[in-house]
Amino acid sequence: MNIPRTSSFRLDGERVLAAGGSSGIGFGCASASALAQAGAHVVIGARTAVKLY
């Protein structure tokens, strides 16, 4: 996924929890990918671990 980068939106050194990583808006980790591209350390969580694989 190619997400536009802006110098004003940086999350360098921040930790982010991306909840709902196995379905819904978190599915496919597009939002987690955008946060990581902005410099954040991302942890993806879900209620069912099997669906994350």
JOVENBEL-V153750 format. One line per field, one symbol per residue. ss: DSSP state (~ for helix, > for strand, _ for the rest). phi: phi as a letter, one per 20 degrees, with the letter a starting at -180 (. if undefined). burial: 1 if it has 24 or more other C-alpha atoms within 12 Angstrom, else 0. A space follows every 50 residues. Layout:
ss: ???
phi: ???
burial: ???
This chain:
ss: ______________>>>>>____~~~~~~~~~~~~~~___>>>>>___~~ ~~_
phi: .ddgdcfedccgmedcdeemfdamfefnlffffffffeoeedddcbfdfg ffe
burial: 00000000000000000101100001001011111111000101000000 000
